[in-house]
């Protein structure tokens, strides 16, 4: 596999290419150019480290452009900024997915972050005291690696989908874009989280819609007493409670929050609310209360799971997930950022990941500087020194 030595074209179109000869090893490689990867890249750039960001997509913000057209954030714009650059939308407005993608592209350009696009990581392995990162465009070597691929990588749908007949149109919420994709007839949306409710509400304007509700999630209104929910969450410090506190453990046990879109509003819009989907037979489905339906289309709003199959390092990913403390793994030099509850409820949210980024970056930078002071000419440059949307 070739080693990267060619100049890398930066995201900023009016700046000169930069060159990193990775045969001598980068200080840091960041895998993933979503909001988490960009947030930590900002600090690495400020510190003057030799680093790259690798992302499988063709453009920054691609994960946001691949969501449904009408998607809006439930965090208002004043809480959506990455370090060093405010979000341009007015306060108390809710940015669209396209606006988030534009913001991330502008962010990468403004700070001239060194991003390798169209570069999927296929294998991450130890290489001496450092790391060898095999990609679709070549081999990268780094003393430290930050995994910033996020938790929402592989769509998940239940096995029951296999029992539906070929005549039933099926799509995951990851594939849904707008009602024009959906053929005539009744639509069943399975999953009543934030995505499922928003999609069901949108489709109800043009289709007969049924929403199958499994576990009832904790639901909170978008606004209370004239203030946005996130104002209250910050005021009460619930959003910044450390994951190991009693309050945070209770919050985690309740599962994901559903913000806005109460079931009463969906009923008023004509959505038929049913309990959990338990069976399917060709074109007919059965719900937990024994009722049945004949959907022409099923939208699976049943979530995602992470994919770390490319990490070829023991003791990093277990059946319980990533083994880490505030993003620091047992493997020296390997860190994660953007995980749900990595440190707080806000760790995986656009405007709040900056807190984890600053904390992790201080440790990564200190480790890189310590190694730089200690390293002698001729030492293996892939050595590690630290507690350190798409790969």
Protein Blocks (a to p, Z undefined) as FASTA:
>chain_A
ZZdfbdcddfblkbccddddfknopfbdcehjbfklmmmmmmmmmnopacddddfbfbeh
klmmmpcfklccfbdfklmccehiacfbdehiacdfklmmmmmmmmmmmnopacdehiac
fbdcdehjbccdddfkbccddfbdcdfebjalbccddfklmmpcfklccddfklpmbfkl
pcgdjdddehjbfklmmmmmmmmmmpccddddfbdcddddfbgghiafklmmmmnommmg
cfkbmklmmmmmnopadeejifklmmmnopacddddfbdehjaccdfkopacddfbdcdd
ebjaddfklpccehkbcfkbccdeehiafbehiacehiahklmmmlmgfklmmmmmmmmm
mmmmmmmmmmmmmpcghiafkbcfbdcfbZZ
